[in-house]
Amino acid sequence: MRSQVLPRQIENQNSFLQACGEETRAAILEGGVLHAFDGGAVLFRDGGPAGVVLFPLVGALQMGKSATRGRRQVLCTVNPQSCGGICLLMMADRGLADVRALEPGQVAALPRAEFQALARKDPLLCQSAWGAAAKCMAHLGGLVEHLSFRKVGQRVALALLENTTQDGDMVRLTQAGLAAEVGTTREVVARCLAGLQKAGAIRLGRGRITVMHRNQVAKETLD
Protein backbone atom coordinates (compact mmCIF):
# COMPACT_ATOMS: atom_id res chain seq x y z
CA MET A 1 0.00 0.00 0.00
CA ARG A 2 1.10 3.57 -0.59
CA SER A 3 2.34 5.66 2.30
CA GLN A 4 -0.13 7.30 4.62
CA VAL A 5 0.03 10.90 5.81
CA LEU A 6 2.76 11.05 8.43
CA PRO A 7 3.18 13.49 11.32
CA ARG A 8 5.74 16.13 10.38
CA GLN A 9 7.94 15.17 13.36
CA ILE A 10 8.41 11.72 11.76
CA GLU A 11 9.26 13.21 8.36
CA ASN A 12 11.71 15.59 9.99
CA GLN A 13 13.79 12.77 11.44
CA ASN A 14 15.01 12.02 7.91
CA SER A 15 17.75 14.50 7.06
CA PHE A 16 16.89 14.69 3.34
CA LEU A 17 13.12 15.11 3.82
CA GLN A 18 13.87 17.82 6.35
CA ALA A 19 15.93 19.77 3.79
CA CYS A 20 14.00 19.20 0.56
CA GLY A 21 11.06 21.16 -0.84
CA GLU A 22 7.42 20.38 -0.15
CA GLU A 23 6.80 19.04 -3.67
CA THR A 24 9.65 16.52 -3.52
CA ARG A 25 8.76 15.48 0.04
CA ALA A 26 5.14 14.87 -0.97
CA ALA A 27 6.20 12.91 -4.09
CA ILE A 28 8.44 10.59 -2.04
CA LEU A 29 5.87 9.96 0.69
CA GLU A 30 2.93 9.60 -1.70
CA GLY A 31 4.79 7.56 -4.32
CA GLY A 32 6.65 5.29 -1.93
CA VAL A 33 5.49 2.24 -0.05
CA LEU A 34 5.57 2.75 3.70
CA HIS A 35 6.99 -0.19 5.65
CA ALA A 36 6.39 -0.21 9.40
CA PHE A 37 8.58 -2.81 11.12
CA ASP A 38 9.33 -4.37 14.47
CA GLY A 39 12.81 -5.16 15.76
CA GLY A 40 14.23 -8.26 14.08
CA ALA A 41 11.92 -8.09 11.06
CA VAL A 42 13.39 -8.86 7.60
CA LEU A 43 12.22 -6.28 5.05
CA PHE A 44 14.26 -7.44 2.04
CA ARG A 45 16.17 -10.64 1.38
CA ASP A 46 19.63 -10.83 -0.16
CA GLY A 47 19.13 -11.39 -3.90
CA GLY A 48 15.37 -10.96 -3.62
CA PRO A 49 13.19 -8.47 -5.50
CA ALA A 50 14.19 -4.87 -4.83
CA GLY A 51 14.38 -1.94 -7.26
CA VAL A 52 13.67 0.72 -4.62
CA VAL A 53 15.40 3.63 -2.92
CA LEU A 54 14.95 3.72 0.84
CA PHE A 55 14.20 6.82 2.92
CA PRO A 56 14.42 5.74 6.61
CA LEU A 57 11.92 7.68 8.73
CA VAL A 58 12.18 6.20 12.22
CA GLY A 59 14.34 3.51 13.83
CA ALA A 60 17.35 1.69 12.41
CA LEU A 61 17.95 -0.98 9.79
CA GLN A 62 20.93 -3.26 9.32
CA MET A 63 22.16 -4.56 5.96
CA GLY A 64 24.21 -7.72 5.68
CA LYS A 65 25.02 -10.89 3.78
CA SER A 66 24.78 -14.44 5.13
CA ALA A 67 26.73 -17.55 4.18
CA THR A 68 24.97 -20.86 3.58
CA ARG A 69 26.07 -22.09 7.00
CA GLY A 70 24.48 -19.12 8.71
CA ARG A 71 27.46 -16.83 9.34
CA ARG A 72 26.48 -13.23 8.65
CA GLN A 73 28.55 -10.17 7.76
CA VAL A 74 27.04 -6.78 8.52
CA LEU A 75 27.62 -4.24 5.74
CA CYS A 76 26.14 -1.14 7.34
CA THR A 77 23.52 0.31 9.64
CA VAL A 78 20.93 2.66 8.13
CA ASN A 79 18.96 5.30 10.03
CA PRO A 80 17.22 8.60 9.13
CA GLN A 81 20.53 10.50 9.33
CA SER A 82 22.94 8.08 7.63
CA CYS A 83 24.09 8.85 4.07
CA GLY A 84 22.02 12.01 4.06
CA GLY A 85 18.76 10.12 4.61
CA ILE A 86 18.91 8.15 1.34
CA CYS A 87 19.93 4.50 0.90
CA LEU A 88 20.67 3.20 -2.62
CA LEU A 89 21.71 -0.40 -1.81
CA MET A 90 18.28 -1.76 -2.83
CA MET A 91 18.14 0.20 -6.10
CA ALA A 92 19.11 -2.74 -8.38
CA ASP A 93 16.50 -5.27 -9.51
CA ARG A 94 17.82 -7.70 -6.90
CA GLY A 95 18.88 -6.71 -3.40
CA LEU A 96 22.62 -6.50 -2.76
CA ALA A 97 22.08 -7.53 0.87
CA ASP A 98 19.35 -8.44 3.30
CA VAL A 99 17.67 -5.64 5.23
CA ARG A 100 16.74 -6.32 8.87
CA ALA A 101 15.29 -4.09 11.55
CA LEU A 102 17.52 -3.33 14.52
CA GLU A 103 14.69 -1.56 16.29
CA PRO A 104 11.05 -0.71 15.50
CA GLY A 105 10.51 2.01 12.93
CA GLN A 106 9.31 3.04 9.49
CA VAL A 107 10.91 3.42 6.07
CA ALA A 108 9.56 4.75 2.76
CA ALA A 109 10.57 2.63 -0.26
CA LEU A 110 10.31 4.65 -3.49
CA PRO A 111 10.32 2.61 -6.74
CA ARG A 112 13.47 3.19 -8.80
CA ALA A 113 11.66 4.60 -11.85
CA GLU A 114 9.83 7.17 -9.72
CA PHE A 115 13.05 8.09 -7.93
CA GLN A 116 14.89 8.61 -11.23
CA ALA A 117 12.10 10.76 -12.65
CA LEU A 118 12.03 12.85 -9.49
CA ALA A 119 15.84 13.22 -9.43
CA ARG A 120 15.77 14.61 -12.98
CA LYS A 121 13.44 17.36 -11.78
CA ASP A 122 15.01 18.13 -8.41
CA PRO A 123 18.75 19.00 -8.38
CA LEU A 124 18.88 18.69 -4.58
CA LEU A 125 17.67 15.09 -4.72
CA CYS A 126 20.17 14.32 -7.49
CA GLN A 127 23.05 15.84 -5.50
CA SER A 128 21.97 14.06 -2.33
CA ALA A 129 21.86 10.73 -4.16
CA TRP A 130 25.41 11.24 -5.49
CA GLY A 131 26.52 12.12 -1.97
CA ALA A 132 24.85 9.00 -0.58
CA ALA A 133 26.55 6.85 -3.22
CA ALA A 134 29.96 8.36 -2.43
CA LYS A 135 29.52 7.77 1.32
CA CYS A 136 28.39 4.21 0.66
CA MET A 137 31.43 3.45 -1.53
CA ALA A 138 33.79 4.98 1.05
CA HIS A 139 32.18 2.93 3.83
CA LEU A 140 32.32 -0.34 1.88
CA GLY A 141 35.93 0.37 0.87
CA GLY A 142 36.81 0.89 4.52
CA LEU A 143 34.99 -2.33 5.43
CA VAL A 144 37.08 -4.30 2.91
CA GLU A 145 40.26 -2.79 4.39
CA HIS A 146 39.01 -3.50 7.91
CA LEU A 147 38.29 -7.17 7.19
CA SER A 148 41.40 -7.75 5.10
CA PHE A 149 44.13 -6.08 7.14
CA ARG A 150 43.07 -6.08 10.78
CA LYS A 151 43.22 -9.04 13.14
CA VAL A 152 39.98 -10.25 14.71
CA GLY A 153 40.95 -8.97 18.16
CA GLN A 154 41.55 -5.50 16.74
CA ARG A 155 38.19 -5.55 14.96
CA VAL A 156 36.39 -6.58 18.14
CA ALA A 157 38.06 -3.79 20.12
CA LEU A 158 37.18 -1.21 17.45
CA ALA A 159 33.55 -2.34 17.44
CA LEU A 160 33.39 -1.98 21.21
CA LEU A 161 34.74 1.56 20.96
CA GLU A 162 32.37 2.48 18.14
CA ASN A 163 29.39 1.30 20.16
CA THR A 164 30.24 3.22 23.35
CA THR A 165 31.22 6.80 24.21
CA GLN A 166 32.58 6.64 27.75
CA ASP A 167 33.73 4.30 30.52
CA GLY A 168 30.85 2.33 31.98
CA ASP A 169 28.82 2.30 28.75
CA MET A 170 26.97 -0.86 27.81
CA VAL A 171 27.47 -2.12 24.24
CA ARG A 172 24.17 -2.27 22.33
CA LEU A 173 25.26 -5.41 20.42
CA THR A 174 24.94 -9.01 21.55
CA GLN A 175 27.93 -11.30 21.06
CA ALA A 176 26.23 -12.70 17.95
CA GLY A 177 25.64 -9.18 16.63
CA LEU A 178 29.23 -8.25 17.40
CA ALA A 179 30.43 -11.30 15.47
CA ALA A 180 28.34 -10.29 12.45
CA GLU A 181 29.72 -6.76 12.56
CA VAL A 182 33.39 -7.77 12.70
CA GLY A 183 33.10 -10.70 10.29
CA THR A 184 33.81 -13.74 12.43
CA THR A 185 32.02 -16.36 14.53
CA ARG A 186 30.42 -15.93 17.94
CA GLU A 187 32.90 -18.40 19.43
CA VAL A 188 35.89 -16.33 18.30
CA VAL A 189 34.30 -13.14 19.64
CA ALA A 190 33.64 -14.86 22.97
CA ARG A 191 37.35 -15.72 23.28
CA CYS A 192 38.36 -12.13 22.47
CA LEU A 193 35.90 -10.76 25.03
CA ALA A 194 37.10 -13.21 27.67
CA GLY A 195 40.64 -11.91 27.18
CA LEU A 196 39.50 -8.29 27.51
CA GLN A 197 37.56 -9.12 30.65
CA LYS A 198 40.58 -10.88 32.16
CA ALA A 199 42.59 -7.71 31.49
CA GLY A 200 39.90 -5.63 33.26
CA ALA A 201 38.97 -3.65 30.14
CA ILE A 202 35.37 -4.88 29.96
CA ARG A 203 32.82 -6.67 32.12
CA LEU A 204 30.61 -9.44 30.78
CA GLY A 205 27.14 -10.12 32.17
CA ARG A 206 24.08 -12.05 31.12
CA GLY A 207 23.45 -10.82 27.58
CA ARG A 208 25.47 -7.64 28.07
CA ILE A 209 28.96 -6.22 27.57
CA THR A 210 30.11 -3.19 29.56
CA VAL A 211 33.24 -1.27 28.59
CA MET A 212 35.03 -0.37 31.83
CA HIS A 213 38.18 1.28 30.46
CA ARG A 214 38.02 2.59 26.89
CA ASN A 215 41.73 3.51 26.85
CA GLN A 216 42.62 -0.08 27.63
CA VAL A 217 40.32 -1.34 24.88
CA ALA A 218 41.87 1.17 22.47
CA LYS A 219 45.31 -0.35 23.05
CA GLU A 220 44.00 -3.60 21.57
CA THR A 221 43.37 -1.84 18.24
CA LEU A 222 47.04 -1.02 17.70
CA ASP A 223 49.25 -3.12 15.41
Secondary structure, 3 states (H helix, E strand, C coil): CECCCCCHHHHCCCHHHHHCCHHHHHHHHHHCEEEEECCCCEEECCCCECCEEEEEEEEEEEEEEECCCCCEEEEEEECCCHHHHCECCCCCCECCCEEEEEEEEEEEEEEHHHHHHHHHHCHHHHHHHHHHHHHHHHHHHHHHHHHHHCCHHHHHHHHHHHCCCCCCCECCCCHHHHHHHHCCCHHHHHHHHHHHHHCCCEEEECCEEEECCHHHHHHCCCC
